[in-house]
Amino acid sequence: MKIISNNGQFKVTIPKELARSRLWQKSTRIRFLEGKEIMLVKWNGKRIKNGESKVIVNNNQYKLTIPKKIIEKNNWTKGTKIKFYEDIERKIIIRGI
């Protein structure tokens, strides 16, 4: 999937199978956990803060806004390809390729 940019926000389409297998739906809150890799986890907090985003469903596509600090830290830009994958513990990891 490629990062798209609109009004200074960076968005990526989440593979539909991934979103559905995790029961992510419209307005599901996602937290980005940074370490050696960037992990996505469902978050049940009340408010969206820096490093978090909501899943947006539009025309049956699942989209996620990537926080600007993650974009800058990884030197990603509009058009950077992002790969989603699950590790052996079923954690969702994203990487720029």
C-alpha positions in Angstrom: 0.0 0.0 0.0 1.2 3.5 -0.7 1.1 6.5 1.6 -1.1 9.3 0.2 -1.0 12.8 1.5 -4.0 15.2 1.8 -3.9 18.5 3.6 -0.7 17.6 5.5 -2.1 14.2 6.7 -0.6 10.9 5.6 -3.0 8.1 5.1 -2.6 4.5 4.0 -5.2 1.9 3.0 -5.3 -1.1 5.3 -5.7 -4.5 3.7 -9.4 -5.4 4.0 -8.7 -8.9 5.2 -6.4 -7.6 7.9 -9.0 -5.1 9.2 -11.8 -7.6 9.1 -9.7 -10.4 10.8 -9.0 -8.0 13.7 -12.7 -6.8 13.8 -11.5 -3.2 13.1 -14.4 -1.1 11.9 -15.2 2.6 11.4 -13.8 4.6 14.3 -11.8 1.8 15.8 -8.9 3.5 17.7 -5.4 2.3 16.7 -2.3 3.1 18.7 1.2 3.1 17.0 3.8 1.5 19.3 7.3 2.3 18.2 10.3 0.2 19.0 12.5 -1.8 16.7 9.4 -1.9 14.5 6.1 -0.1 14.4 3.3 -2.1 15.8 -0.5 -1.4 15.5 -2.7 -2.2 18.4 -6.4 -1.6 19.0 -6.8 0.9 21.8 -9.8 1.5 24.0 -8.9 4.9 25.3 -11.4 7.8 25.4 -9.5 10.4 23.3 -7.2 10.3 20.4 -3.7 11.5 21.3 -0.4 11.9 19.4 0.6 8.5 18.1 -3.0 7.3 17.7 -5.5 7.3 14.9 -9.0 6.1 14.0 -9.8 3.6 11.2 -11.9 5.3 8.5 -14.1 3.2 6.3 -15.0 4.8 3.0 -16.3 3.0 -0.1 -15.6 -0.3 1.7 -11.9 0.6 2.1 -10.2 0.8 5.5 -7.9 3.8 5.9 -5.6 4.9 8.7 -3.9 8.2 9.2 -0.2 7.7 10.2 1.0 10.3 12.8 3.3 12.9 11.4 6.1 12.1 13.9 6.2 8.5 12.6 6.3 9.7 9.0 9.2 12.1 9.8 11.2 9.7 12.0 11.2 7.1 9.2 11.8 9.5 6.4 8.6 8.4 4.7 6.9 10.6 2.1 3.9 10.6 -0.1 4.2 7.5 -2.3 6.3 5.5 0.2 5.1 1.9 0.1 4.0 0.4 3.4 3.8 -3.3 4.1 1.5 -4.7 6.8 2.3 -8.1 8.2 1.6 -10.3 11.3 4.4 -11.7 13.4 4.2 -15.1 15.0 2.4 -13.6 18.0 -0.2 -12.1 15.6 0.9 -8.6 16.2 0.4 -6.2 13.3 3.7 -4.6 12.1 4.1 -1.9 9.5 7.3 -1.2 7.5 8.2 1.2 4.8 9.7 -0.6 1.8 
